[in-house]
Amino acid sequence: MTFTMIVELLIVLAALYVGSRYGSLALGAISGIGLAILVFGFGLKPGTPPTDVIYIIIAAVTCAGTLQASGGMDWMIQIAEKLLRKHPEHITFLGPLTTFFLTVLVGTGHVVYTIMPIICDIALKKGIRPERPCGVSSVASQVGITCSPIAAAVVAFVTISNANGYMVSIPQVLMVTIPACVIGLMCAAAASYRRGKDLDKDPDFLKRKSDPEQYAFMYGNSATTLDKVITKEAKASVFIFLGALLVIVGFAFCQMVHVGDQSVADKIALPKMNICIQIIMLMAAACNIMFCKAAPKKAVAGAVWQSGMVAVVAIYGIAWLADTYFSNYMDQMKLMLTDLVTAYPWSIAFVFFLVSVLINSQGAVVVAMLPLAYELGIAGPVLLGVLPSVYGYFFIPNYPSDIATVNFDRSGTTVIGKYLLNHSFMMPGLISVVVATIVGYLLTNVIFAGYFASFVQ
């Protein structure tokens, strides 16, 4: 690397670091400062912003926002709560499975804010150390992003892979990520099952419990959604949303299935998958507004829509900044990294993970780094196998879902830690991501190597 390349890379990293410290919209906005320095200060040619991915996020978040506004999401949470309260002794396993599949359905991990207080409450009332289910459940809510058919990370992976000659579809991605991530999460839950001291043997907890005010704070209230009245419109919005997901998956299967030398999608002249997703999501959102009483003002004021729009800005700035840097130095990058990735192609997983630690967005990691990986000559099946490694932002506990989980746990057992990195999410996060990445790699490159290699155009 030349001195100029190093300086410019430090500018990119500094923009990502400062943006992550401010959080929210700052991730994308401060990336604009780095972009301006590279373009106007160093004369680099601007890269290309990821417009296709952004459009899909906007459509999906709009649909999910109307689902929340209609009350449909309350019904989904209520069903999940009934399951959890029916089997409280298994909360360390059922909690993360619940947050995982809610994210898979809705496409955003921010749905965890509704269910996490319930997980904490069930654990505490059952006498289970809340840190055990809470830590892994917060991790699970983010792990589910690479397993959702409408999440930016999955759609971006498919779109970029297809553009680089690896014609994988959304169902084929989910065939790898869902089993890999579920196995990873169950390993993390098993490791958390006896984690820390039992509540009746924890002196810090017992001290807090002996204080009447603390006791009332911990045991006085019960977090629940079971008292909410679910309207028929709310239930209808859930069926509309699930129907839209099924249509999207059906269209994706049409691209997988071939008749002769053409896919079914080509024979019936279906638009590209990114266009199909946008149309179906917008149509479902419209149905929720017209038939399910999803007030538009309530939708845009909801947590799901707002967090999704923040993700749009973050991906917009971060991916544009990264593409500007890497596209200008692609030849140099190939020269430096080709030997390593040729010998150990799976090592790209470490790059994905480290970038995710910095930028707090799996979709942004995929959009920013996947084109570079293909340019380096890494095969599509390898990249599909290591896709779970794009989740690394649990490492530094500044992500909203982790901070919220600490606050939801009234027992005080879920903590950030005195030394920052010794927090409640580190162990389950590392186990989940490492196991899921290994399992995903084995699925695509060992067990079903011939099948996943066949998508090369």
HELIX and SHEET records of a PDB file:
HELIX    1   1 PHE A    3  TYR A   22  1                                  20    
HELIX    2   2 ALA A   26  ALA A   36  1                                  11    
HELIX    3   3 ILE A   37  GLY A   41  3                                   5    
HELIX    4   4 THR A   51  SER A   70  1                                  20    
HELIX    5   5 GLY A   72  LYS A   86  1                                  15    
HELIX    6   6 PRO A   88  HIS A   90  5                                   3    
HELIX    7   7 ILE A   91  VAL A  106  1                                  16    
HELIX    8   8 GLY A  109  VAL A  111  5                                   3    
HELIX    9   9 VAL A  112  LYS A  126  1                                  15    
HELIX   10  10 GLU A  131  VAL A  143  1                                  13    
HELIX   11  11 GLY A  144  CYS A  147  5                                   4    
HELIX   12  12 ALA A  152  ALA A  163  1                                  12    
HELIX   13  13 ILE A  170  SER A  192  1                                  23    
HELIX   14  14 LEU A  199  LYS A  201  5                                   3    
HELIX   15  15 PRO A  203  SER A  210  1                                   8    
HELIX   16  16 PRO A  212  TYR A  219  1                                   8    
HELIX   17  17 LYS A  232  MET A  256  1                                  25    
HELIX   18  18 VAL A  264  LYS A  267  1                                   4    
HELIX   19  19 MET A  273  PHE A  291  1                                  19    
HELIX   20  20 PRO A  296  ALA A  301  1                                   6    
HELIX   21  21 ALA A  303  ASN A  328  1                                  26    
HELIX   22  22 MET A  330  ALA A  343  1                                  14    
HELIX   23  23 PRO A  345  SER A  347  5                                   3    
HELIX   24  24 ILE A  348  ILE A  359  1                                  12    
HELIX   25  25 GLN A  362  GLU A  375  1                                  14    
HELIX   26  26 GLY A  380  GLY A  385  1                                   6    
HELIX   27  27 LEU A  387  VAL A  390  5                                   4    
HELIX   28  28 PRO A  400  PHE A  408  1                                   9    
HELIX   29  29 MET A  426  LEU A  442  1                                  17    
HELIX   30  30 LEU A  443  ILE A  447  3                                   5    
HELIX   31  31 ALA A  449  ALA A  453  1                                   5    
SHEET    1   A 2 HIS A 258  VAL A 259  0                                        
SHEET    2   A 2 GLN A 262  SER A 263 -1                                        
END                                                                             
